[in-house]
């Protein structure tokens, strides 16, 4: 689901009739903690994991969707786990999360999801637990990748480069100290109208030379950014 301060939040997908389970794990210390069970409210539409600095509080966010077969509309339920109360609670749902994918990106005290059907970014302020939306600036370029960095609660575009192959799904992961950008290219192939995932390829984009370098690292699944720490899940 994401990482924060050296902790990973992992979703254990339930079997039919079982409840969703979430775990906090520190790969550096190999210590893990199982969070309290949460009743199933449908299928998971969005998740996120972050930290409130002012109160030293970790929060896990989960959005569930449930299709009402009578009205053909999806009903959403949003739950938040707090390390302070050691429990889950229901918060006001957000109707824009159903198409945002699964894992939110944590930055500056907020969780961000990109809406695939609208040119907006949905965010959740994990301290106030209030949702908001950001319009995505549209440029004149087509079939390009734009990289944005948040600094002092403002977004700044740092790079724009062309997509390499139409069937690749690029996702910038990290901007290095010298401005290099680590990009995850998830490769897919259309076979008999079925999308097949062939894993991910990491490339490093050099903004000064406008070239890509391949570190020859392949993954079966999409990689996540992780920074080591000694924070114990048992204290969360």
N, C-alpha and C positions, 0 to 999 in steps of 0.2 A: 504493500500500500504506500510505502514511502519511508524515508529515513530522516532523523532529526537528532542532532547531538550524539551521534554514534549509535543510536537505537534504530532498529528496523521494526516496523509494524507489519505483521503478516496475517492475512485472512485465510483461515482454514475453511474451505468451501464445504458446506454441510451436505450430507446425504439426504434423500427424500425423507421428510418428517423430522429431521434433526434441526437443532438451532445453530446459528452462525457462531463461530468461535474466532477470537482474535488473540494474537500473541505479541508481546514485545520481546525482542531478542537483541543482545549485543554480541555480534560475531567475534569481537576482539576478546571478550572474556568468556564467551560461550554460555552466558547466563541468560535464561529466558523466564518469562512470566506469562501465565495464562490469565486473560482478562475475564471478568464475569460474563456469563452467557447473556446473549441478547435474543429476544424472541424474534422469530422470522416474520417479517412484514411483507414478504415478496422477494423479488430478485434484486440483487445489488446493482445500482445504477451509477453510483459514485462513492468514492472513499477518500480519506485524507488523514494525515497525521502531522501534528505540529506542536509548538511550544509557546506558551505565554511567558515572556521574559519577566515581566513585572511581578508576577506571582509564582514564578518557577513551576508552572502547571502544564502538564502534557495533556493533549486532547486528541481523541480519535473520533473522526466523523464518518458516518455511514448513511447513505441515502438508499432507501428501498423503493422499488416500483411495483405496483400491483395492478394488473389489467382488469378493469370492470367489464365483464363480457356483455352486460346489459347495455351500458352506455358506450362501450368501445373506447373508453378513456382510461388513461393511466393515472392512478392515484399514488401520490408520493408520501413517504414518511421519512423524516430525518432524525437520526439519533446521534448523541454526542456522549462519549465517555470522558470523565474528568479524573485526573490523578489525585485531585484534592478530595473529592467525594467518594472515589473508588466505585462509581456506579454510572449507569447510563440514564440519560433523560431525553425526552422528545423535545425538539425545537421546531419552530415554524419552517415548513418545507419550502423548497424553491422549485418552481415549475420548469426551470431552464436546465436542470441537471440531467434529465433523462437522455439527452443526446450528447453529453459531454465526455463520454468515455468513462474510465474507471478511476485511475489514480490522479489525485490533485497534486499540483506543484506547490510546495510550501516556500514562501519568501516574504520577508518583512512582516511577519505576524499574520499572514493571510494564506489561504489555500486557493489556488487558481485552477479553473478548468476552461478549456477552449470548447465553445459550442460549434459542432461541425456543420450545423444548418444555418447558423446566423453568424454574422461577422462581429461577434462580441466574445468577451471573456467573462465568465461568471466567477465571483470570488466570495469567500466566506471569511470574515474577520473572526478568528477563533477566540479572541478575548470577549468581544461583545456578542458573538454568535449571530451576527446580522449579515445577510447576503447583499451583494451589490453587483453591478455590471460595468464593464469597461468596453467602450467602442474600440474596435481594431482599426488603426489607420490604414487606409487603402492607398497604395501607390499605383503608378502607371505600368509597372513591370508585370509581366505575366510569366507563369511557371517558374517562380523564383522562391527562395527561402529567405526569410527575414529573421534576424537574430536580435532580440531585445534583452536588455539588462536593467534590472531595477536597482536604483541607487537613490537613497534618501527619499523613498516613497514616490519616486517618479521613474517612468520608463524611458529608456534611451535606446535608439536603434544603433547597433554597433557594426552590423554587417549585412550585406545582401549578396547572395550568390545564386546562380542558376541551379535548378535541379539536374542531377546527373542522368538519371534514367527514369522514365515515366512510371515504371512499376515499382520503384523504390519509395519508401516512406521515410524521409529524413526527419530527424528530431535532434536539435542541438542539446548537448548535455552539460558541458562545462566550458567556461571562457577562462583560459589560462592567464598567468601574470603578464605574458608578452603579447596577449591578444589572440593567441591561437584558440580555435574553437573545435572542441571534440564533438563530432556529429555521429549519431547512430543512424545508419541506414538499414531499415528493416526491409528485407527482400521478400517479395511475394510474386506468385506466378499464377496466371489464370489458366486453369486446366478444365476443359469441359464446363465452363461457366462456374467453376468452384475456385475460390481463392485459397491457395496453399501457401503457408508461411514457411520460409526456408531459413529463418533465423535472422541475425543482425550482423552487420559489418561496421566496425568503427573506423572512421577516417578523421584525420586532423586537417582542418582548413587554415591556411596561412593567409591572413588578410592582406599583408604587404605584397606578397608575390601572387596572390589570387590563384593558389594551387592547393590540391589535396594531397596528403600523404597517407599511406595505408600502413598502420602498425601491425597488420596481419593478425588481428584478433577477431575471431568469429564466435558468436553466441547463438545457442538454439533459441533463447528467448531474449526479450528486450532488456538491456542492462539498466541498472539504477545507480545513481550517484551515492556514495557512502564515504563518510569521514570517520576515522577511528576515534574512540574515546573510552574512558573507564566508567562511564555512567552505568549504574546498575539498574536493570529493570525492576528489581525487588524494591527499589526506593521510589518507584513511580506508581 
